[in-house]
Amino acid sequence: MADDENTGAAAEEQDVEQTNVAEEEETEQEEMSKEDKLMAKLQEAVEVVALDAGPLRKKLDISIPRAVIDEEMGEQFSELKREAAIPGFRRGRAPLRLVEKRFGHEVGDDITAQLLSSGYLAAIKKMEFKTLGDPLIWASIPEQITDESGMNKTVTTDRLVSVDKALDHLHMPKDGDFTFACEVELRPEFELPSLKGIPVVKPTETITDDHVQAEINRLLAFRGRYVPIEDAPIQADDLVVGELKVVVDGKTVNFEANAMLAARDQRYAGLQLTGWGDALVGQKVGDTVKLEIVFPKDHDTPDLRDKQGTLELAIQDIKRLEIPELTAEMVGELGFDDESDLRKTIKTELDGRLQGQIKEAMRNQLTVYLRDNADFELPESLSQRQTDVIVQRRMVEMYEAGIPEAEVAKRADELRLRAATDAVADLRAFFVMDKIAEELDINVTEDEINGAINTIAAMQGKRFDRMRDELSKNNGMTALYLRIRDARILDALLESAEIT
């Protein structure tokens, strides 16, 4: 009898579970249907004007008719009327006008976000554009700046910003169409070279005492710290703190009271500071350093594009990285009996890493072959956004190699400066690998990404969560995803390559 009751209860529970699953699937289908209907409606109704903004770059002026806006708002308010709990009324019985008054602002924000993203997607589908990455939206941005007298003031400028930032400054009009403008980058169209029988040379290498010493120096660099330098001239790679301003046509367009820049060539606020390292070296606290600069063609502020100006830094403090010497106490803290034991262990680890480096060298040969044998043109001036993605990929590679953060930052500055040449080759490779990934249907799982983060965290001596947070900034996770994906592509191609 008890068995019958248990069996009946289990069957009833299973029926309830199946009903819940069915209801969830039905809800998902309804949501998908709503999205599909909205997209079809927008593709037909949206008005788009496309203007050239440079090679492989378009400016889109997009307009969504008022009829579409009103229809979407009507549906949202109808749903809220059925579900909203308003004091004094039973659920679903509150007057529509009261619902609109109570939830109007919230619905307006939701509709703005929905129509901005869906309207953009409908526009590029209507124009049959194949875009690269997310669009940048034109928005009027109020900014607080400090002038030379130290007074704060607010100025409003039209800038290209991310979708998330644009939503803080775009609002649905009470009347008339919803219009906005954006800029997009287009993917080049090309044919892939043959992916089979690619010639590859397998390199040979051995670990030497110099390699072991370099690894010890890397470990010591993790324990280094920046210390203030007084009454001494600046040396290469020192950190310099001071009052910075950028002047164009006699007007200060950027001011920073406590700017910190390294004594090396780098990028600052989208500006390429070529010759900055040489200008700083030898200077002291109290000196003012000036450098002539040129604003890039894709600068966020259109009025400054291609203009010449001057960057000025009044030096207030100098800091230098101090690296400790290897001591017996430090060897013990690292978990070794003596220096000999440390060196022996490091050599064993380096021998293991060497195999991975050999494979990486073979992958690089494949990348060069694919890049050089795909025929397509790139813009003369790469967007800073694409350059930043490439730099982040190189930084991920350096993190994986265990290079200390200070050295990674130094090399990243060098990479940014070489963007005009090296980034062109890297971006060509990016387009080729992206197309191969589509053809071979290669994707990366969350477990693979977490495994790579674990490896990097161990090399950098950090916790997993902190390393993930750091990589999440400035496209680091995207760079890691692309690196893992490309490695899988290249390993697949190595299987059919002609290796000598």
N, C-alpha and C positions, 0 to 999 in steps of 0.2 A: 504493500500500500504506500509506504513511504517512498519507494522507488518510483511509483507512478506519479506521486506528487512532485518529486524532484524533476522527473522527466518533463512533466507538464510545465513546471516553472521555468525550466531551461528553454523549452520550446517557445514559451511566451516571451522570455527575455530575448531570444534570438529574433523573433518576429519584430519586437520593438526596435532592436538594433538595425535590422534590415530596413524597417520603415524610416528610421532616422537617416540612414545612409541614402535611401532613395530620395528623401526630402532635400538633403544637402546637395545631391547631384542635380535635382530639379532646379534648386535655387541657383547653382552655378551655371546651368544651361540658360536660365532666365537672364542672369547677369551678362553672360557672354552674348546672348541675343540682343540685349540692350546696347552693349558696346558695338556690336556689328551693325545694328540699325543706325546708331548715331554716326558711325564712320561712313556708312553708305550715304546717309543724309548729308553729311558734311562734304563728302567728295563731290556731290552734285551741286551743293549750294555755295561752297566756299569760293571766294574770288581771290586770285593770286596774280601778282605782277612780279616777275623775276627779272632782276637786273644783275649784270656782271659786276662782281666786286673783286675781280682778279682771276687768274688761271685756277680752274677747279674750285671756284668760290662764287656763291650767289647770295644776293640780298633778296629776300622775299618780303613783299608787302602783302599781308594776309588780312582779309575782311570776312567776318562771319555775320550773315544777315540777321536782323533783329527777330525775324520770324523763328529762326532756329533757337535763339536765346530764350525767347518767350516760351516756346514749347518745352525746352528742357527745364526752365524754372517752374512751369506749370506742373510737370511731372514730379519734380522734387517736392513742391509744396503739397501736392496731392498725397504723396507717400507720407510726408510728415503729419498731415491732417489725420491720416488713419492711425498713426503710431504714437504721435506726441501726447504726453500727459500734461495738460494745462489745468492749473487750479481752477475749480468752479465748473468744469465740464467733464463729462464722461469721455473715455478714450474714443477718439474718432468723431466726437460731436462738437468740437470747438469750431467757431466760424473761420472760414478760410482767410478772411482779412486779418483776424487776430493771429493766426498762424504765420502769415506773411510778415506781420509787424514784429512778432517775437523772434522769428528765425531768419528774417530777411538778410541780415549781414552775413550770417553763417552760410546760407545758401548761395549768396552772391560770391563769396570767396571760393566755395566748392565749384560753382559753375565756371568761374574764371580759370581755376586750375585745370578743370576738365577740358574746357574749350581751347585753352592755350595749347595743351599737349595734343589733344585729338585734332584740333584745327591745323596744327603744324603737320601732323602725320597725314591728314587728308590732303593737305596742299602738296606735299612732296609726292604722294601717290598720284595725284591729279597731274602733276608735271612730269611724272615718271623719272624722278631723280633718285639716284643711289647715293645716299649721303654717308659721310664718315663721322661717327660720333654724334653727340647731342648738339642741337643748335645753340647759338648765343643770341640772346634777345636784347633788342634796343630798349633801354629804359632811362627815364630821367631820375638820376640818383642824387639826393641831397647829401653832402659830405661836410663834416666839420674839419676845418683846416686852421692852422696857426700861422698868422702872418709874421713878417720879420719883427714887428713890434711886440710880439708875444700875445696878441689879442686873438681870441677864437671867433670864427665867423662861419656861416653856412653858405655854401655855394651849390648850385644844381647844375649837373652836366649830363649830357646824353652819353651813355656808355653801353658797350656790349657786355652783358653779364649772363651768368648761368640761369637756367629756368627757375631754380629755387629762389635765387636772389631777385629775379624779375617779378616773381609773384608778390613780393613785399611792396612793389611799387606800381603794379598794374591793377586796375580796378574795372569791374564791369560797369559800363555807362547805364544810366537810368533809361535813356532813350537812344535810339539809333544803333548802328552796327557796332560790333566789337572788332577793332582793328589793332594790329600790332605788326612789328617788323622784326625780322631775324636774319642772321647770316649763317649759311651752312657751307660745309666743305664737301665736295663731291669725290666719289671714288673714281679713279681712272679705269677705263675699259681696255683690256689687253688679253692676249692668249698666253697661257703658261707654256714654258719649255717642256721637253720630255722629262719625266720624273724617274725614268729607269736607266740604269747603266751610267750614272753620273760618276766621273773619275774622282777618286779620293786617295790621298796619300796618308798613311798612318804614321804619325811621328814617333820617334823614340826619345826617351829622356830618362835620366836617373837623378836621384836625390843626393845632393852634396852637402858638405858642412855649411856652405854659404846659405843654402836653403833653410837648414835648421836654425842658423843664427837669425835669419830674417823672420822666422816664425817666433823666436824668442823676443825679438824687437817688437813684433806685433802684440805679444802678450803684455810687454812692459808699457806699451802705449795706452792700453786700457787703464793703467794706473796713473797716467799722466794727468796734470791739471794745469789750467791757465792761471798764471800769477802776474800781478801788476809789475810793470817795468817803469822805473823812474830814472830820469836824467840819462836816458840812453836812446839812440836812434832806432827807428823801426827796422825790423828785419823781415824778410819774406815770410809770409804766412802768419805773422802776428795778427792779433785782433785789435782793431782800432775803434775807439768810441769817440763820438763827437757830434757837433751840430751840423746837420747836412741840409743843403738846399739845392734845388735844380732851378736854374734861371733860363728863361727863353724870352728873347726880345726885351730884356731889362725887367721882366716880371717873374717873380717866384711862383712856380707852378707846383712845387712839392717842397715841404719843409718837415724835418724830423729832428726833434730836440736831442735825442739820445740814440742816434743811429750806430749800429755796430757792423763794420765791414772788415773783411780780412785783407791783408796786404798782398793781394794777388789779383790778377785779371778775373772778372766775374760778370754776372748780370745782377742788376738792381732795379726793381720796379719795372721790368721789361726793357731796361736799357743795357746795351752791351758796353761794358767798361774796359775797353782794350787800352792797355798802357797804365791801368790803375796801379798794378803792383809796382812798376818802376817809379811811378809818381810818388808813392808812399814811402818806399824804402829810403832810409836816411833822414826822414823827417822826425821831428820831436813834438812833445806836448807843447801846445801854444801855436804851432805852425798851422797855416791854412793851405790845403792842397786843392788845386783846380784841375779839371779834366774836361776837354771838349767832347760833347756827345751828340749823337744823331738819333732821333726817335724812329723806331721801326715803322714799316708801312702798315702793319696790322696792330698798332698801339691801341689800347682801350679807349683813349680819348682822341676822336677823329681830328680835332683841330691841331693836334700836336704831331700828327703823322708826317714823317720826312723832314721835320724841322730840326734845326741845329740849336744847341744850347750849351750850358756849362753846369757841371756838377761841382759843388764846393763843399769841402769838409773841414771844419775847424776842429783840430785834434784836441781832445780833452784827456783821454786815457789810452794806455797801451798795455796789452796783455799778451803773454807768450806761453806756449805749451812747454811744460817742464816734465821730462820723462825720467823716471827713477832708474838707478842701476840695479842689476840683478844681484841679490844678496842671498846668503844661506837661509835667512829667515823667510824671505819671499819664496824660495824654492820649497820650503816646508809648507807654507800657506797654500801653495799650488798642489800639495799632496804627494811630493816626491822626497825620497831619502836624501838625495844629493843632486848636484848639477849634472853629473854623468847619467843618472837615472832619468832626469828630465830630458836630456838631449836624445837618449836612446828611444824614449817613448814618442817624442816628437817626430823622430825619423820614421818610426813605424807608421804613425798617423799620416805623415806626408806621403809615404809610399802608397797608402790606400787612396789618398786623394788624387795621386798622380794618374791613376787609371781613369778617374772621372775627367781630369783635365785633358787627357789624350782624346777621350770621346768628344769633349767639348771642342777641341781643335778640329776634329773631323766634321763635327756639325757646322763649324764656322766655314769650312771649305764648301760644304753643300749650300750654305746661305749665300756665299759670294757667287757661286755658280748660278743659282736661281735668280739672284738679284741682277746679275749682269746679262742674263739671257732672256729676260722679260722686257719686251719693247713697249715702253709708254713714257709719256712726258710728265714732269712734275712742275708745280709752280716755281717761278724764279725765287719767290720769297715764301718760305714755309711759315705757317702760322706758329705763333709761340706756343699754342696749346699742344700741337703735335710734337714740337721740339721738347716740351716738358715731359710728355709721355715717354719719349725715347731716353731722355736723361734719367727718368725714374727706373727704367729697365736696366740701365747700366749701374745705377746705385744698388738695385736688388742683387745684381751679379756680384758687386763688391761686398755687400753684406754677407752673401753666401760664402765668399772667400774668407770671411773673418776679418776684413779690413776695419780698423777702428773708425768710429764715427767722425773724428776730426779729419782723418785722411780721406774718408768718403766725401765729406763736404768739400775738401780741397779739390779732389778729382772731379766732383760734380760741377764746380765752377769752371774747370777747364773744359768739360764736355759742353757746357752751355755756350762757351765762347767759340767752340768749333762747330756750332750748329749750322752755320752757313755752308759748311763742306761735309762734315761727317754725317750730319743729320739727313742730308739728301740721300746718301747711300742707305742709311738705316730705314728711312721712310719707304724707299723702294722695296727693301726686304720685307717691311711690314705689310705692304699691299700684296706682295706675292704670297707670303705665308697666310694671310687672311683668306685669299682665294683658294689656296690648297686646303685649308681647314674646312672650307665649305664643301669642296669636292670630295674630300675623304671623310667628311662628317666627324671631325675630331673635336671632342669637348673635354673639359676638365672638371673633376668632381670636387666637392667641398673637402673630402678626406685628403685628396692630393694636395690641395692648397694648405690645409692645416699641417700636413706632414712637412711641407716645405718651410712653413713658418717655424715649426719646431726646430728644424735644422738650423735656420738662420738665428733663432733665439739662442741656441746652444753655442754657435760660433761667436755671437756678440755678448755672451754672458748675461742674458736678460731672461725674464719670465716670458712665457708664451703670450699672455694677454697684453703685456706692455709692447712686445714686438709687433703684435697684430695691430694695436692702436697706432703705432708709429707708421706702419706700412699703409694704414687706411688713409693717412694724410697724403695729399698731393699725388693721387693716382698710383700709390705704391701697390695696392692690391691688384689693380688692373695690370700693372707691369708684371707682377708675380704670375698672374693668370696667363698672360701672353708668353712669358718665359717657359712655363710648364707646358703649355699647348705647343709651342714651337719645338721644344725638345722632343715631344712625342711624334710630331710630324717628321723631324729630321731623323729620328731613330728608325721610323718606318722606311724612310728613303734609303738609309744606310744598308738595310737588308738586301736591297736590289742594286746597290752601288758597286762600281768596279774599284776595289780597294787594293792598293799596292803598299 
